[in-house]
Protein backbone atom coordinates (compact mmCIF):
# COMPACT_ATOMS: atom_id res chain seq x y z
CA UNK A 1 0.00 0.00 0.00
CA UNK A 2 2.78 2.46 0.81
CA UNK A 3 4.01 2.25 -2.82
CA UNK A 4 0.58 3.33 -4.09
CA UNK A 5 0.42 6.13 -1.52
CA UNK A 6 3.95 7.28 -2.37
CA UNK A 7 3.03 7.24 -6.06
CA UNK A 8 -0.06 9.36 -5.35
CA UNK A 9 2.06 11.76 -3.31
CA UNK A 10 4.59 12.10 -6.15
CA UNK A 11 1.83 12.68 -8.70
CA UNK A 12 0.60 15.72 -6.79
CA UNK A 13 4.08 16.98 -5.90
CA UNK A 14 4.04 18.87 -9.18
CA UNK A 15 7.27 20.80 -8.61
CA UNK A 16 9.13 17.65 -7.49
CA UNK A 17 10.48 19.11 -4.26
CA UNK A 18 9.42 16.09 -2.17
CA UNK A 19 6.72 18.06 -0.33
CA UNK A 20 3.10 19.00 -0.92
CA UNK A 21 2.31 22.70 -0.83
CA UNK A 22 -1.16 23.91 0.18
CA UNK A 23 -2.10 24.20 -3.50
CA UNK A 24 -0.81 20.71 -4.33
CA UNK A 25 -2.62 19.21 -1.34
CA UNK A 26 -5.77 21.11 -2.29
CA UNK A 27 -5.67 19.63 -5.79
CA UNK A 28 -5.18 16.12 -4.41
CA UNK A 29 -8.13 16.49 -2.04
CA UNK A 30 -10.33 17.91 -4.81
CA UNK A 31 -9.39 15.20 -7.32
CA UNK A 32 -10.28 12.54 -4.75
CA UNK A 33 -13.77 14.05 -4.48
CA UNK A 34 -13.47 15.98 -1.23
CA UNK A 35 -14.55 19.53 -1.87
CA UNK A 36 -13.44 21.32 1.27
CA UNK A 37 -14.29 24.90 2.07
CA UNK A 38 -11.16 27.09 2.13
CA UNK A 39 -11.20 27.16 5.94
CA UNK A 40 -11.44 23.37 6.10
CA UNK A 41 -8.59 22.98 3.64
CA UNK A 42 -6.38 25.26 5.72
CA UNK A 43 -7.16 23.31 8.89
CA UNK A 44 -6.62 19.98 7.11
CA UNK A 45 -3.28 21.12 5.74
CA UNK A 46 -2.11 22.39 9.12
CA UNK A 47 -3.13 19.14 10.82
CA UNK A 48 -1.16 17.06 8.32
CA UNK A 49 1.86 19.39 8.53
CA UNK A 50 2.83 17.91 11.89
CA UNK A 51 6.26 19.58 12.04
CA UNK A 52 4.95 23.02 11.08
CA UNK A 53 7.25 23.36 8.07
CA UNK A 54 4.59 24.86 5.82
CA UNK A 55 4.45 21.75 3.64
CA UNK A 56 3.45 18.10 3.90
CA UNK A 57 6.31 15.64 3.49
CA UNK A 58 5.90 11.97 2.59
CA UNK A 59 6.08 10.62 6.18
CA UNK A 60 3.37 13.10 7.28
CA UNK A 61 1.24 12.08 4.31
CA UNK A 62 1.74 8.37 5.03
CA UNK A 63 0.65 8.86 8.66
CA UNK A 64 -2.50 10.58 7.46
CA UNK A 65 -3.23 7.96 4.81
CA UNK A 66 -3.13 5.09 7.37
CA UNK A 67 -6.40 6.33 8.90
CA UNK A 68 -9.59 4.72 7.58
CA UNK A 69 -11.67 7.90 7.82
CA UNK A 70 -8.83 10.18 6.77
CA UNK A 71 -10.86 12.84 4.97
CA UNK A 72 -13.98 12.78 7.12
CA UNK A 73 -11.84 13.45 10.20
CA UNK A 74 -10.69 16.69 8.58
CA UNK A 75 -14.13 18.04 7.70
CA UNK A 76 -15.55 20.75 9.99
CA UNK A 77 -19.21 21.11 10.91
CA UNK A 78 -21.00 24.48 10.66
CA UNK A 79 -20.48 25.31 14.34
CA UNK A 80 -16.74 24.68 14.10
CA UNK A 81 -16.54 26.80 10.93
CA UNK A 82 -18.33 29.68 12.68
CA UNK A 83 -15.85 29.51 15.56
CA UNK A 84 -12.97 29.52 13.12
CA UNK A 85 -14.33 32.50 11.19
CA UNK A 86 -14.45 34.48 14.44
CA UNK A 87 -10.83 33.61 15.12
CA UNK A 88 -8.46 36.44 14.44
CA UNK A 89 -4.91 35.54 15.15
CA UNK A 90 -1.47 36.10 13.75
CA UNK A 91 1.16 33.55 12.71
CA UNK A 92 2.37 33.00 16.28
CA UNK A 93 -1.00 32.16 17.82
CA UNK A 94 -2.66 28.75 18.06
CA UNK A 95 -6.42 28.10 17.76
CA UNK A 96 -8.20 25.01 19.09
CA UNK A 97 -10.70 23.57 16.61
CA UNK A 98 -12.09 20.00 16.64
CA UNK A 99 -9.97 19.27 19.69
CA UNK A 100 -6.82 19.81 17.61
CA UNK A 101 -4.32 22.64 17.68
CA UNK A 102 -4.02 24.45 14.36
CA UNK A 103 -2.14 27.48 13.21
CA UNK A 104 -4.45 30.33 12.29
C-alpha positions in Angstrom: 0.0 0.0 0.0 2.8 2.5 0.8 4.0 2.2 -2.8 0.6 3.3 -4.1 0.4 6.1 -1.5 3.9 7.3 -2.4 3.0 7.2 -6.1 -0.1 9.4 -5.4 2.1 11.8 -3.3 4.6 12.1 -6.1 1.8 12.7 -8.7 0.6 15.7 -6.8 4.1 17.0 -5.9 4.0 18.9 -9.2 7.3 20.8 -8.6 9.1 17.7 -7.5 10.5 19.1 -4.3 9.4 16.1 -2.2 6.7 18.1 -0.3 3.1 19.0 -0.9 2.3 22.7 -0.8 -1.2 23.9 0.2 -2.1 24.2 -3.5 -0.8 20.7 -4.3 -2.6 19.2 -1.3 -5.8 21.1 -2.3 -5.7 19.6 -5.8 -5.2 16.1 -4.4 -8.1 16.5 -2.0 -10.3 17.9 -4.8 -9.4 15.2 -7.3 -10.3 12.5 -4.7 -13.8 14.1 -4.5 -13.5 16.0 -1.2 -14.5 19.5 -1.9 -13.4 21.3 1.3 -14.3 24.9 2.1 -11.2 27.1 2.1 -11.2 27.2 5.9 -11.4 23.4 6.1 -8.6 23.0 3.6 -6.4 25.3 5.7 -7.2 23.3 8.9 -6.6 20.0 7.1 -3.3 21.1 5.7 -2.1 22.4 9.1 -3.1 19.1 10.8 -1.2 17.1 8.3 1.9 19.4 8.5 2.8 17.9 11.9 6.3 19.6 12.0 4.9 23.0 11.1 7.3 23.4 8.1 4.6 24.9 5.8 4.5 21.8 3.6 3.5 18.1 3.9 6.3 15.6 3.5 5.9 12.0 2.6 6.1 10.6 6.2 3.4 13.1 7.3 1.2 12.1 4.3 1.7 8.4 5.0 0.7 8.9 8.7 -2.5 10.6 7.5 -3.2 8.0 4.8 -3.1 5.1 7.4 -6.4 6.3 8.9 -9.6 4.7 7.6 -11.7 7.9 7.8 -8.8 10.2 6.8 -10.9 12.8 5.0 -14.0 12.8 7.1 -11.8 13.5 10.2 -10.7 16.7 8.6 -14.1 18.0 7.7 -15.6 20.7 10.0 -19.2 21.1 10.9 -21.0 24.5 10.7 -20.5 25.3 14.3 -16.7 24.7 14.1 -16.5 26.8 10.9 -18.3 29.7 12.7 -15.8 29.5 15.6 -13.0 29.5 13.1 -14.3 32.5 11.2 -14.4 34.5 14.4 -10.8 33.6 15.1 -8.5 36.4 14.4 -4.9 35.5 15.1 -1.5 36.1 13.8 1.2 33.6 12.7 2.4 33.0 16.3 -1.0 32.2 17.8 -2.7 28.7 18.1 -6.4 28.1 17.8 -8.2 25.0 19.1 -10.7 23.6 16.6 -12.1 20.0 16.6 -10.0 19.3 19.7 -6.8 19.8 17.6 -4.3 22.6 17.7 -4.0 24.4 14.4 -2.1 27.5 13.2 -4.5 30.3 12.3 
